[in-house]
Amino acid sequence: MRRTPTTAVPADEQMLACLHSPACPTAESEEREAAVPVASHPEQGWSLLCNGVLLFDDTGELLPNGTIVAPHRPQMAMA
């Protein structure tokens, strides 16, 4: 267990317990990519967000429950 000044967070929930103010969007939220990065490895092409989402440089995602979100880059408008 990791202890914080106000509460104890079980080890298996540490990654999912957002202490930011305002709280980061949950992994189930459509805005999940707006969560704060807690680990970043640009040389490997991924970042771990506060809500437990692995965000890849190609915009793909791996959610904490194992769900894969396919890359979803915005399409360029043709001039």
C-alpha distances in whole Angstrom, upper triangle without the diagonal:
4,6,10,13,13,10,7,6,5,5,9,9,8,12,14,13,16,16,19,22,24,21,22,24,22,22,25,27,30,29,26,27,27,23,22,22,19,20,24,26,30,31,29,30,27,24,21,20,18,18,18,21,23,26,29,32,34,32,31,28,25,23,19,21,23,26,29,30,34,35,36,38,41,44,47,50,53,55
4,7,10,11,9,6,6,7,6,10,10,7,11,13,11,13,13,17,20,21,19,20,22,21,21,24,26,29,27,24,25,25,21,20,19,16,18,22,24,28,29,28,29,25,22,19,19,16,17,17,20,22,25,28,30,33,31,30,27,25,23,19,22,24,27,29,30,33,34,35,37,39,43,45,48,51,54
4,7,8,6,5,6,9,10,13,12,10,13,15,12,14,13,16,19,21,19,20,23,22,23,26,27,30,28,26,27,26,22,21,21,18,20,24,27,30,32,31,31,28,25,21,20,17,19,19,23,24,27,30,33,35,33,33,29,27,25,22,24,27,29,31,33,36,36,37,39,41,45,47,49,53,55
4,6,5,6,7,11,12,15,13,10,13,14,11,12,10,13,15,18,16,18,21,20,22,25,26,29,27,24,25,24,20,18,19,17,19,23,26,29,31,31,31,27,24,21,19,16,17,18,22,24,26,29,32,34,32,32,29,27,25,22,25,27,30,31,32,35,35,36,37,39,43,45,48,51,53
4,6,8,11,14,16,18,16,14,17,17,14,14,11,14,15,18,17,19,23,23,25,27,28,31,28,26,27,26,22,20,22,19,22,26,29,32,34,34,34,30,27,24,22,18,20,22,25,27,29,32,34,37,35,35,32,30,28,26,28,31,33,34,35,38,38,39,40,41,45,47,50,53,55
4,7,10,13,16,18,16,14,17,16,13,13,11,14,15,17,16,19,21,21,24,26,26,29,27,25,27,25,22,21,23,20,24,27,30,33,36,35,35,31,28,24,22,19,20,21,25,27,29,33,35,38,35,35,31,30,28,25,27,30,32,34,34,38,38,39,40,41,45,47,49,53,55
4,6,10,13,15,12,11,15,14,11,12,11,14,16,18,16,18,21,20,22,24,25,28,27,24,26,25,21,21,22,20,23,26,29,32,35,34,33,30,26,23,21,17,18,19,23,26,28,31,34,36,34,33,30,28,25,22,24,27,29,32,32,36,37,37,39,40,44,46,49,52,55
4,7,9,12,10,9,13,13,10,13,12,16,18,20,18,19,21,20,21,24,25,28,27,24,26,25,22,21,22,19,22,25,28,31,34,32,32,29,25,22,21,17,18,18,22,24,27,30,33,36,33,32,29,27,24,21,23,26,28,30,31,35,36,37,39,41,44,47,49,53,55
4,6,8,6,6,10,10,7,11,11,15,17,19,16,17,19,17,18,20,22,25,24,21,23,23,19,19,19,17,19,23,25,29,31,29,29,25,22,19,17,14,14,15,18,21,24,27,30,32,30,29,25,23,20,17,19,22,24,26,28,31,32,33,35,37,41,43,46,50,52
4,6,5,6,10,10,9,13,14,18,20,22,19,19,20,18,18,21,23,26,25,22,24,24,21,20,20,18,20,23,26,29,31,29,29,25,23,19,18,15,15,15,18,20,24,27,30,32,30,28,25,22,19,16,17,20,23,25,27,31,32,33,36,38,41,44,47,50,53
4,5,5,8,10,10,13,15,18,21,23,19,19,21,18,18,21,23,26,25,22,23,24,20,19,19,16,17,21,23,26,28,26,26,23,20,17,17,14,14,13,17,18,22,24,28,30,28,26,23,20,18,15,16,19,22,24,26,29,30,32,34,37,40,43,46,49,51
4,6,7,8,10,13,16,19,22,23,19,18,19,16,16,18,21,24,23,20,21,22,19,19,18,16,17,20,22,25,27,25,25,21,19,15,16,14,13,11,15,16,20,23,26,28,26,24,20,17,15,11,13,15,18,21,23,26,27,29,32,34,38,40,43,47,49
4,6,5,6,10,12,15,18,19,15,15,16,13,13,16,18,21,21,17,19,20,16,16,17,14,16,20,22,25,27,25,25,21,18,14,14,11,10,10,13,16,19,22,25,27,25,23,19,17,14,11,13,15,18,20,22,25,27,28,30,33,36,39,42,45,48
4,5,5,8,10,13,16,18,14,14,16,14,14,17,19,22,21,17,19,19,15,14,14,12,14,17,20,23,25,23,23,20,17,13,12,9,10,9,13,15,18,21,24,26,24,23,20,18,15,12,15,17,20,21,23,26,27,28,30,32,36,38,41,45,47
4,6,8,10,12,16,17,13,12,13,11,11,15,16,19,18,14,15,16,12,12,11,9,11,14,17,20,22,20,20,16,13,9,9,6,7,6,9,11,14,17,21,23,21,19,16,14,12,9,13,15,17,18,19,22,23,25,26,29,32,35,38,41,43
4,6,9,12,15,15,11,10,11,8,9,12,13,16,15,12,14,15,11,12,12,11,14,17,19,22,24,23,22,18,15,11,9,7,5,6,9,12,15,18,21,23,21,19,16,14,11,9,11,14,16,18,18,22,23,24,26,28,32,34,37,40,43
4,6,9,12,13,9,10,11,10,11,14,15,18,17,14,16,15,12,12,13,12,15,18,21,24,27,25,24,20,17,13,11,8,7,9,12,15,18,21,24,26,23,23,19,18,15,12,15,18,19,21,22,25,26,27,28,30,34,36,39,42,45
4,6,9,9,6,6,9,9,11,14,14,17,15,12,14,13,9,9,11,11,14,17,20,23,26,25,23,20,16,13,10,6,7,10,12,15,17,20,23,25,22,22,19,18,15,14,17,19,20,22,22,25,25,25,27,28,32,34,37,40,42
4,7,8,7,8,12,12,15,17,17,20,17,15,17,15,11,11,13,12,16,19,22,24,27,27,26,22,18,15,13,9,10,13,16,18,20,23,25,28,25,25,22,21,19,18,20,23,24,25,25,28,28,28,29,31,34,36,39,42,44
4,6,5,7,10,12,15,17,16,18,15,14,15,12,9,8,11,11,15,18,21,23,26,26,25,21,18,15,12,9,11,14,16,18,19,22,24,26,23,24,21,22,19,19,22,24,24,25,25,27,27,27,27,28,32,34,36,40,41
3,5,8,11,13,17,19,17,19,16,15,16,13,11,11,14,15,19,21,25,26,29,29,27,24,20,18,15,12,13,17,18,21,21,25,26,28,25,26,24,24,22,21,24,27,27,28,27,29,29,28,29,29,33,34,36,40,41
4,6,9,12,15,17,15,17,14,14,15,12,10,11,15,16,19,21,25,26,30,29,27,24,21,19,15,12,13,17,18,21,21,24,25,27,24,25,23,23,21,21,23,26,26,26,25,28,27,26,27,27,31,33,34,38,39
4,7,9,12,14,12,15,12,11,13,11,8,10,13,14,18,20,23,25,28,27,25,22,18,16,12,10,10,13,15,18,18,22,24,26,22,23,20,20,18,17,20,22,22,23,22,25,25,25,26,26,30,32,34,38,40
4,6,9,11,10,12,9,8,9,7,5,7,10,12,15,17,20,21,25,24,22,18,15,13,9,7,7,11,11,14,15,18,20,22,18,19,16,17,15,15,17,20,19,20,19,22,21,21,22,23,27,29,31,35,37
4,7,8,6,8,6,5,8,7,6,9,12,14,17,18,21,22,26,24,22,19,16,14,10,9,7,11,11,14,14,18,19,21,17,17,15,15,13,13,15,18,17,18,16,19,19,19,20,21,25,27,29,33,35
4,5,5,9,8,6,9,10,8,11,13,14,17,19,21,23,26,24,22,18,16,13,10,9,6,9,9,13,14,17,20,21,17,17,14,13,10,10,12,15,14,16,15,18,19,19,21,22,26,29,31,34,37
4,6,8,8,5,8,10,9,12,13,14,16,17,20,21,24,22,19,16,14,12,9,9,6,7,6,10,11,15,17,18,15,13,10,10,6,7,9,11,10,12,11,15,16,16,19,21,24,27,29,33,36
4,7,8,7,10,12,12,15,16,18,20,21,23,24,27,25,22,19,17,15,13,13,9,10,10,13,14,17,20,20,16,15,12,11,8,9,10,12,10,12,11,15,17,16,19,21,24,27,29,33,35
4,5,5,9,10,10,14,16,18,20,21,23,24,27,25,23,20,18,16,13,13,10,12,11,14,14,17,20,20,16,15,13,13,11,12,13,15,13,14,13,16,17,16,18,19,22,25,27,31,33
4,6,8,9,11,15,17,19,21,21,23,23,27,25,22,19,18,17,14,15,12,14,12,15,14,16,18,17,14,14,12,14,12,14,15,16,14,14,11,14,14,13,15,15,19,22,23,27,29
4,6,6,8,12,14,17,19,19,21,21,25,24,20,18,16,15,12,13,11,13,11,14,13,15,17,17,13,14,12,14,13,15,17,18,16,16,13,15,15,13,15,15,19,21,23,27,29
4,5,6,10,11,14,16,16,19,19,22,21,18,15,13,12,9,9,7,10,8,10,10,13,15,16,12,12,10,11,10,12,14,15,13,13,11,14,14,14,15,17,20,23,25,29,31
4,5,8,9,12,14,14,16,16,19,18,15,12,10,10,8,10,9,10,8,9,7,10,12,13,9,10,9,11,11,13,16,16,15,14,11,13,12,12,13,14,18,20,23,26,29
4,7,9,12,14,14,17,17,21,20,17,15,12,12,9,10,10,12,10,12,11,14,14,16,13,14,13,15,14,16,18,19,18,17,15,17,16,15,15,16,20,22,24,28,30
4,6,9,12,13,16,17,20,20,17,14,11,9,6,6,6,9,9,11,10,14,15,17,14,15,13,14,13,14,17,18,17,17,16,18,18,17,18,19,23,25,28,31,33
4,6,9,10,14,15,19,18,16,13,10,9,5,5,8,10,10,12,11,14,15,18,16,17,15,16,15,15,19,20,20,20,18,21,20,20,20,21,25,27,29,33,35
4,6,7,10,12,15,15,13,10,6,6,4,6,9,9,9,9,9,12,13,16,14,15,13,14,14,14,18,19,19,18,18,20,18,19,19,21,25,26,29,33,35
4,7,10,13,16,15,14,11,8,6,5,6,9,9,10,10,11,14,15,19,17,18,15,15,15,14,18,19,20,20,20,22,21,22,23,25,28,30,33,36,38
4,7,10,12,12,12,9,6,5,7,9,12,10,11,10,10,12,14,17,16,16,15,15,15,15,19,19,20,19,19,21,20,22,22,25,28,29,33,36,38
4,6,9,9,8,6,4,6,9,11,14,13,12,10,9,10,11,14,14,15,14,15,16,17,20,20,20,19,19,20,18,20,20,22,25,27,30,33,35
4,5,5,6,5,6,9,12,15,17,15,14,11,10,10,10,13,14,15,14,15,17,18,21,20,21,19,19,20,18,20,20,23,26,27,30,33,35
4,5,5,6,7,11,13,17,19,17,15,12,11,9,8,11,13,14,15,16,19,20,23,22,22,20,19,19,17,18,18,20,23,24,27,30,32
4,6,8,10,14,16,20,22,20,18,15,13,11,10,13,15,16,17,18,21,22,25,23,24,21,21,21,18,21,20,23,25,26,29,31,33
4,6,9,12,15,18,20,18,16,12,11,9,9,11,14,14,14,15,18,19,22,20,20,18,18,18,16,19,19,22,24,26,29,31,34
4,7,11,13,17,18,16,14,10,9,6,5,8,10,11,11,13,16,18,21,19,19,16,16,15,13,15,15,18,21,22,26,28,30
4,7,10,13,14,12,10,7,6,4,6,9,9,9,9,10,13,14,17,16,16,14,14,14,13,15,15,18,21,23,27,29,32
4,6,10,11,10,8,6,5,6,8,11,11,11,10,11,12,13,17,16,16,15,15,16,14,16,17,19,23,24,28,31,33
4,7,8,6,6,5,6,9,11,14,13,12,10,10,10,10,14,14,15,14,15,17,16,18,19,21,25,27,30,33,36
4,5,5,5,6,7,11,13,15,13,13,10,11,10,10,14,15,15,15,15,17,16,18,19,21,24,27,30,33,35
4,5,7,9,11,14,17,19,17,17,14,13,12,11,14,16,17,17,17,20,20,21,22,24,27,30,32,36,38
4,6,9,11,15,17,19,16,15,12,11,9,8,11,13,14,15,15,18,19,19,21,23,27,29,32,35,38
4,7,9,13,16,18,15,14,10,9,7,6,9,11,12,13,14,17,18,19,21,23,27,29,32,36,38
4,6,10,13,14,12,10,7,6,5,6,9,10,10,10,10,13,14,15,17,20,23,26,29,32,35
4,6,10,12,10,8,6,5,6,8,11,10,11,10,10,12,12,14,16,19,22,25,28,31,34
4,7,8,7,6,5,7,9,11,14,13,12,10,10,11,10,12,13,16,19,21,25,28,30
4,5,5,5,6,8,11,14,16,14,14,11,10,10,8,11,11,15,18,20,23,26,29
4,5,7,9,12,15,18,20,18,17,14,13,12,9,11,10,13,16,17,21,23,26
4,6,9,12,15,18,20,18,16,13,11,9,6,8,7,11,13,15,19,21,24
4,6,10,13,16,18,16,14,11,9,8,5,6,6,10,13,15,18,21,24
4,7,10,13,15,13,11,8,6,5,4,7,9,12,15,18,21,24,27
4,6,10,11,10,8,6,5,7,7,9,12,15,18,21,24,27,30
4,7,8,6,6,5,6,9,10,13,15,19,21,25,28,31,34
4,5,5,5,6,8,11,13,15,18,20,23,26,29,32,36
4,5,7,9,11,15,17,19,21,24,27,30,33,36,39
4,6,9,11,15,18,19,23,25,28,31,34,37,40
4,6,10,13,15,18,21,24,26,30,33,36,39
4,7,10,13,15,18,21,23,27,30,32,36
4,6,9,12,15,18,20,24,27,29,33
4,7,8,12,14,17,20,23,26,29
4,6,10,13,14,18,21,23,27
4,6,10,12,15,18,20,24
4,6,9,12,15,18,21
4,6,9,12,15,18
4,6,9,12,15
4,6,9,12
4,6,9
4,6
4
